[in-house]
Amino acid sequence: MTTTENTGALPLDVGIGSLQGGSADLAQYAGRAVLIVNVASKCGLTPQYAGLEKLQERYAERGFTVLGVPCNQFLGQEPGSAEEIAEFCSATYGVTFPMTEKVEVNGDNRHPLYDRLTGFADAEGHSGDIRWNFEKFLVGRDGKVVARFSPQTEPESPEVVAAIEAQLA
C-alpha cells in the first residue's frame, strides 16, 4: 500500500471504531494534543501502558489525551477480543484513556488513520511502516503531526514529555 502524502494534519473525519463499539469520533479531539499509540497486551513493551496512563492523568486537564490503538500485527501480541483488551488494560494498568477498535497499522489493510500517520518521520528520519507495538505519534492542538517516537521510547521520557508540554504551552 502506498502511503498518502503527509500534509501533517490528522484526518479528524476518518472513521474509526471505539473499543467499546460505535464510533471513536476523532473530531472530539480537535483543539487537543493527542498521543496516538498502537498498543498490545502481550508484548515486552506492554508495561508502557503505565507510563501512558500517567501522561493521561498528568495532562488531561490541560487539553491532552492518549489514544490507544490495539493492533495484532506484531507476532499476534494483541489476540484478545475488545472486552478482553478493555478488561486487561483496566485491571492491570488502570487505563482510563480512550481506545479504538483493533486495526491493522501496516500492509494492504492499513487503517486510513495510519495511512496518514506513517508519512511522518521520527527524529532519526524513520517514516513509513510502523516498526513494532507502542510506536507513538504526537498530534498538536492544530491537528498536525508534530512528533513520532520509536516503540522503545518510554512514554515518560524527557523527549516525549517536552514535546507534549510544548503543545500545551
Secondary structure, DSSP 8 states (H G I E B T S, - for coil): -------SB--TT---BBTTSSB--GGGGTTSEEEEEEE-SSSTTTTHHHHHHHHHHHHGGGTEEEEEEE--TTTT---S-HHHHHHHHHHHH---S-BB-----SSTT--HHHHHHTTS--TT---SS--STT-EEEE-TTSBEEEEE-TTS-TTSHHHHHHHHHHH-
